[in-house]
Amino acid sequence: MEIAFTAEEQAFQDDVRRFLARELPADIRDKVYNARHLDRDEYVRWQKILHAKGWGAPAWPVEFGGPGWSAIQQHIFDEEMALAGAPRTVPFGPKMVAPVIMKFGSPEQQKRFLPRIIAMDDWWCQGYSEAGSGSDLASLKTRAVRDGDHYIVSGQKTWTTLAQYANWIFCLVRTRPDGKAQAGISFLLIDMKTPGVSVHPIITLDGAHEVNETWFDDVRVPVSNLVGEENKGWTYAKFLLGHERTNIAGIGASKRELQRLKKIASTETRNGKPLLDDPHFASRVAQVEIDLMALEVTNLRVLSAERSRRDPGAVSSILKIKGSEIQQTISELAMLAAGPYALADVRQARDAGGAQGLLGPAHATPLAATYFNLRKTTIYGGSNEIQRNIIAHMILGL
């Protein structure tokens, strides 16, 4: 299976490669290649470099400040970014809430929020999941009660990724307590600096502070921050989740990590031979590479649908399932390739660039943390079990 580009697309690919070679800061590239922690300023610095080039939001249409690229151009850009060691685009602003504001927001909201999103003057996070409402998101309890020109928001969100960096959060809230659960939900944009908003860290298995609990204690939110109509938020949420599941596929990053896996398996030996020469291990690497090729073609179909302003629908669930499983498989194979050295994970050593001699080869240092961190991918954005139900219902008609 091979994707062939036209001469114009190859010229675009060369342009992207030259730009990345020239503009991607070496310190950021080094951290990405070595799976080291990136801080807020490094994400913002890179986004502003992209924005200055006019490439801050590859999927955005021209009328909102995007480059108006074709599906193939978006695909090329994402892949070259990942292979070059550029940070992933933090999705909550440009890839998640922005499409909702473009489609359902008022002209005033579009004018206010979209330019700041693409320049990363605002950092957004997502307020969907709650302690008792994850895959069953319609059961959410966070309330928003109308009080004149404001809503009074009370409740809790959990697993709020990078909320410690965010100054805005897009939230699903319950504005009508009776009737069908899905029909009483609204979509609110909330300033994180508003009195009553508090963020509490959750430390994950890899020792990282990536997710949080976010609490709302009688937070006053202007009614003008309501996106679309009151009690219609479930429609907007489903639209956003389609974009989120597409983003989770992470094809470019998986290609980069597959290259890294092959490099590790070529240097690690078993019985005096490179592990990649072992037929059983090599067949597992080949299988995940085939799966990744198939996922890439499916992703191009979804990108084409989005460029035509069509909802990707249940196909995004396929991307989410296979993309997350491929990420987990590659991380597992990398752990197996490194053997016992992959058991040792000292976060401080990893962030310092490895601990050769203390923890074994430097490439082994981040593997356990990456493996543990990627356990979440089959859960967030709607668990893979839920995605299979969606596929069964919407595609197979079961």
N, C-alpha and C positions, 0 to 999 in steps of 0.2 A: 504494500500500500504506500503510495507516494503522492504528495501534494505538489503539483507543478505550478509555479508562478509565471505570470506573463512578464514581458520585458519591463513594463512600467512598474509592476509590483516588485521585481528584483531591484530596480533602481531605487524604489522607496526603501526596500530592505537595506540597501547599501547606505542610504542617507541616514537611516536610524542607527546603523552600526557606527558610522562616523561620528554622529552626534554623541552617542554613548561613550565612545572611546575618548572623545574630547572633553565632555562635560560631567560625566559621572565621577564624583570625588573618590579618590583612591581609598580614603579611610572608610567610606561607606561601603564601597565594593568589597573591601577586605572583610568587613564584619559580616556581610551577607554570605560570602563564599565560605566563611568559617563558622556559620550558624551562631554568631555572637549577637548579643542584645543591642538593639537600636533604641536610642532615646527619642523623645518627642522632637527635639530640635533637629535631629538628623532626618526624620521623616519630613518635617516642614521645609527644611533646607532643600531637599531634593524635589519636593513638589513645586517649590517656587522656581527652581531651575526649569522644570518642565513647563510651568505656566508661562515663563518668559519666552519660551520657544513657541508657545501656542499649542502645546501638547499636554496641557494639564488634565484634560478630560477626553480621552480618545473616543468614547462612545457618544459624546454629546453632539447634537446637531449644531449647525453654524449659528442659527438664530439665538442660541443661548451661550455662545462663546466657544463651542467645540470646533474641531477641525473638519467635521463632516466627512470623516473617512469611511471607506467601504468596509464591509465585514472582513475582507481579506487583509486590508491595511491594519485594522484593529488587532487581528490575530497575529500578524507579523510583529507589530509593535510590542504586544504583550510578551511574545516569545523571546524577542531580542532583548527586552528589558530583563527578563528572568535569567537568560543565559549570560548576560553581561554582568550579573551581580547587582542589579539595581533593586532597591527595596520594593516590596509589593505596594501598590497603591492602597492606602487605608480606605476601605470601601464605604464606610458609613456615610460620608458626605457625598462624594461624586458618583458612587455606583448604587447607592441605596435610597437615601432620602431625596437626592436631586431629581431622579426620574419621577418620583411621586409628585414633587413640587412642579415639575414641568408639565405633567399630565393633569393634575388635579388642583394645584395651587392657584391662588389668585394672581393677577398681574403684579400686584404690590408685593406679594410674597416672592415671586420670581425675581423681581428687581432687587429686593432686599437681600435675599439669601444666596442666590446662585453665584453672583460674582465673588462673594466671600468664600464660598465652598471651593470653587475652582482655584482660587489663590491660596487656599488653606489658611485664610485669616481666621476662620472658625474651624474648630475640631469637633466633629459630631460623634455621638455614640447612640446606641440603639436600646430603647426601653420596651422590650416585648416580654421576655420570659419573667415569670414570677416564681416564688418558692413552690407554689402548687399548680402552676400553669406553664408548662413547657411545650410538650407535643400537643397537649390539649389547650391551645392558646386561647380559645374562645371562653374558657372558664376564668379568665383574668379578673382580679378583684380591685385593682387600683381605680379609685373613683375620681370623677371630676364633676363637681356640682356647680351649676351656673349661679353666679352672684353678680348681677348687673353686667358690666363689661368684662368680667373676669370669670374664670373657672377656679374653684378651690380644689386642688389636687391632693389626695391623700392615699398612701399605699407604699408598696415596695416593688422594685424590680431587681432581678438577680442575673448573674453571669453577664453583667454590663461590661463588655470588652473595652478596655482602655478608657474607662470613664474618668480615671484619675487625670487624664490629659484634656478631657473634653470641656468645652464651654457651652455646648448645646446638645440636647438629647431629643430625638423624635420618639414619641411615646404613644402606645395604645392605652386608652383609659376607658372606663365604663361610665357613660353618660346617661344610660337608662337601665335601671336595675331589673325591670320586669320584661316579660316577653322572651323571644328567642335570643339566646346569648349573643350570637353573632350580630344581631340587629341593634344592639345597644352599645356599640364600641365606636369611639371617635379617635382621630389621629391628631395629636397635639405636638407643637414644637415648643420646647421649654428651655429657657435660659438657665444654665446650671448655676449661675451666680445668684439666682433668686433666693431670698430667705426661705428656709425650710427644706432645701435640697442638701442632702449629705451623702457622701460616698465612703464606703467601707471596703477595704481590700479583702479579696479571697486569694490565698496563696495556693497555687496548683501543684500537682505532683512533681513537676520539674523544678520547683522552687521559685517560680516566676510570679510576679504580680502583674497579671494580664487582665484578670476579670475582677468584678466588684459586685457588692450589693449597693443599690441606689435607693435612698429613702426620700419620700415626699411627705412633709408634715405641714399640711394646710398651705400649700404653695399656691400663690396667686399667679395665674397665667392669663394674659389678655386673650379675649375671644378672637381677636385678629390673628392669633397664632393657631387657630383651628384650620386644618387643611381640608378643603372640600366642605361637605355637609356634615352636620352633627349626626351621629349614629350610623354613618356610612363608612367608618374606618376599616371595617373588615374587608371591604372591597379594595381599599388602598393597601391594606396589609398584604393581601394575597398578591397584588401586583408587585409590591416590593420584594416579597419572598421569592418570586420567580427570578428577579435579578440577583438576589443573594445566592440562590442555589446555583445559578450560572457561574457566579464569581468563585464559589467554593471549588469548582472543578480544578483550578490552579494548574493548567496544563503546562505553561511555561516553567513554573517552579518545579513541577514533577520531572520535566525533561532535564533541568539542571541537576536535580537530585539523583536522577537515574545515571547521568554521567559520573557524578560523584561516587555512586554505588559501584559502578564498573571500575573506577579507579581504585577504590578500596579493595575490591575483590581481585584486582590484578596484582596488588602489592601484598595482600595477605596470602600466606601459603598454608597448605595442608599436605602433610607427607612429602614436603619438598617441592610441591607444584602450586602454581597460582590457583586460588580458589575458583576463579572463573573458568578454569579448565575442568573442574569437576562437573560431569554431565548433569547430575541432579540439580546442583546449584545453578548452573548455566541455563537449564530449562526453566527454572523459576524466574530468572532475570528476563529470559526471552518472552515468557508469558506476560509479564507486567509491561514489557515494551510493546507487545502487540495490543494489549488492552489500551495503552496510552495512545497508540496510533488511531484506534477506533474511536476513542473519546474525542480526539482532535477533530475528526471529520464531523462528528455529531455536534461539537461546539460551533463549528463553522455554520452549520444549519441554523442553530439558535441565533447566532450573531446576524445572519441574513434576515431572520424573522424580525429581530429587534430593529434593524435598520429600516425595515418596511413598516415600522410602528405596529407590529403585530405582537401580541402576548406570546412568549415562548411556551406557555402552558405546561403540560405535563412533561414535555421533553426536558425541561430544566431539572426535573426530578431525576431523570436518567443521568444527567451530568453530575448532579450532587452525589448520587449513590456511587457511580463508578469513579468519579474524581477523588472522593474521600477515601474509598477503598484502595485506590492506587497509591495515594500518599501514605497510607498506613502500611501497605505491603512493601514499598520501597524502604521505609524506615525500619521495618522488621528485618528485611534482608541485609541492610547495612549493619544492624546489630549482630546478626548471625555472622556476617563477614569478619567483623572485628573480634568476635569471640569474647573471651573473658575481659578483655580491655574495655569493652563497651559497658560492663557492669559499673565501672567507676565513673560517677558523675559528680564533680564538685563545681558548682555554678561559678564560684569566684575564679577557679582555674580556667574554666571555659572562657569567661569574659576577658580574662587576662591574655588569652591567646593560646591556651593549651598548657599542658604540664608534662612535656616529654621526659621520660625516665621515671616520673612519679606515677603517672596514670597510663603509661604505654604510649603508642603513637599519638601524635597530636590530632590526627583525624578521628580518633576514637572518643575524644573528650566530650563532644556535644551529642553523641549518638543516643545515649539514654534519655537525655532531656528532650530531644526531638521526638523520640519514640513515645514517651509519656505524653507530651504535649499534643501529638496528633491523634491520641485516643478520642479526643473530643470531636473530630471532624465528622464522624458518622452520627453525631447527636445534634450539633447545633444546626440552625437553618431548617429545623424539622428533621427528626430522626430518620434514619434510612428505612426503618420499618414503616413509618408513616408515608415516606416517599413511594414505597412499593404498593401501599394501599391506593395512593393517588394514581399510579400507573395502571393498576388493575382496574380502577373505576373509569378513568378518563381515556385510556388508550385501548385497553382490552375489553372494556364494557362489561366487566364482571361485577 
